[in-house]
C-alpha cells in the first residue's frame, strides 16, 4: 500500500500506470460522441423545430466553450485533490446533459444541455489527459496521444449505431439512451483513477524537459505559452470547422446519401466519412505523440500542419466526388488529430508536470476561442455561395502554424529550457 497525493490509500494495482492510462481512455471514449457525433443531430433537430442551422450550431459553440474554458479551474481541483472526484462529476453531468437534450423543445433548453455537457466533458477530458501527462514523463506524447485518441476514435465506434438510432427511433431516443449509457460508464471508470504517489520514481524522458515546475501564474507570463496558444487556435479552428460542418458540406455537395464502396464495405458517403474520420483522427494522436517523443514536439507539429494544409487544399478541389470526399476528409481529420496530443505534451515539457492539468487546461481554452468561429462559417458560405473561401482560410491557418512551429517555437523553447537549467 502507498499513500497518494490526495491523502487516500490506494492499492498497488491502482498505482499501475498502464491501468491509469486504460481507465482514462475508457472515459474519453464515452464522451467522444458529445462533440464528434453532434453533426448527426443538427439536421433532424432543424427538421422538427425549424430553428435554423446557424441557431442550432450555437449549441455546439456553447458546448465547446464550456468544455474548454472551465478546464483550468477543473484542473486546479485535479492537481490538488486528485482525478477521481472531478471525473466522477463529469460522468454525472454527461448523463444529465443528453437526457435534457432528449426533451429540449426550445433553443434555451438545447443551449442549457450543451452547457452541462460541455462542463461534464471538460471535467473528464482535462482530468484524464492531465493524469496521463503526469504518469508518463518518458512517453508523454504517446500517453497523451492514446488518451485523446479515445476522444477521437471513440465516436468512430458509435457513429453507426448512433446514426441508426436516430433514423429508426428519432434523435430524442439517441440523446437519452446514449447519454445515460455513456455517463454511467464514465462514473464507473473514474473510480479507478489516482495520480502518482509522492516519492514514486518514474522513467526519465527522451526529449528536453523543464528541470522545475512552473505554477499557472508563471506560465501565463511566458511568451512561449502564448505562442503555443496562438498555434493551437489556428489549427483547432480549421479542424472544428470540419467537425461541425462535415454533414452540411456533404449535403451541399449533394453526395451525403450517395453509396461509396471501399474495401468491400458499402455505406452512404457521409456515414462512411464520419466513421473513417474518427478512426483516422484517433490513430493520428498516439502515432504523432509517439513520434514526437523521439524527434521532438516542434518537428512533429511541422509535419502534421503541413499535411493538414495539403489535405484541405485537395479536399477543396476534389471533395465533391463521393469516394474522394470520404478519403480526403479522413486525411484532413488525420492531420489535425495530433493537436490534442502534441500541444499538452509540449506544454508539460516546457513548464513541468506538477501543475500539468491546470497548465494544459489553460492551453486547451484555445479550442473554446476557436469554437466562436464555427457559427460564422454559415454566413460566409451564404455570402460567397460556396465553401471555397472557408477552405482557403483553413489552409492558410495550417501553413502559418507549420512555419511558427519550426522557425519560432523551436528556438524559443531551446532558449527557455537552457535559461531555466542555468538558473537551477
GIUR-V514219 format. One record per run of one state. SS is the DSSP state (A for helix, B for strand, O for the rest). FROM is the first residue (numbers start at 0). LEN is the number of residues. If there is no record, write none. Layout:
SS&FROM&LEN + SS&FROM&LEN
This chain:
O&0&1 + B&1&2 + O&3&5 + B&8&2 + O&10&6 + A&16&20 + O&36&2 + A&38&11 + O&49&3 + A&52&17 + O&69&1 + A&70&11 + O&81&2 + A&83&18 + O&101&5 + A&106&29 + O&135&4 + A&139&30 + O&169&1 + A&170&20 + O&190&25 + A&215&5 + O&220&2 + A&222&30 + O&252&6 + B&258&4 + O&262&2 + B&264&4 + A&268&27 + O&295&1 + A&296&22 + O&318&3 + A&321&16 + O&337&1 + A&338&13 + O&351&4 + A&355&16 + O&371&2 + A&373&11 + O&384&3 + A&387&36 + O&423&1
